[in-house]
Amino acid sequence: MRFLVLLSEEDPSAWHDATAAQRQAVLDGHAAFDRAVRDRGGAVVAGEALAAPGHGARVRGGRMVTEGPFAESVEHLTGFYVLDLPTAADVADLCRLLTWDYVVEVLPAIAIEKELP
């Protein structure tokens, strides 16, 4: 089953302000996470770090509503994973390896059937 893992944090300057040792610890946590997913027979389908909120935009109803940063947001997305693992419990357990002060949200993907012409 596929899951979307959203990684958010409250302080948009946290990575910029982190020491080299703190940054390395975060990268080591992500590497351990990747290995642990594979050790459980799963796969990391995709995963990326995301730019700070000031580099984004919001589109609603086909028109741009807001360019970043988004002052009304307490948390901002810093990255994501798409994982293929058997259960949400597996995903939640593995997310404990992500040692940065993330707020982690796990969402199951649903299959949408589409008829092809």
Sequence and secondary structure as in RCSB ss.txt:
>XXXX:A:sequence
MRFLVLLSEEDPSAWHDATAAQRQAVLDGHAAFDRAVRDRGGAVVAGEALAAPGHGARVRGGRMVTEGPFAESVE
HLTGFYVLDLPTAADVADLCRLLTWDYVVEVLPAIAIEKELP
>XXXX:A:secstr
 EEEEEEEES TTHHHHS HHHHHHHHHHHHHHHHHHHHTT EEEEEEE   GGG EEEETTEEEEES  TT SS
EEEEEEEEE S HHHHHHHGGG  SS EEEEEE         
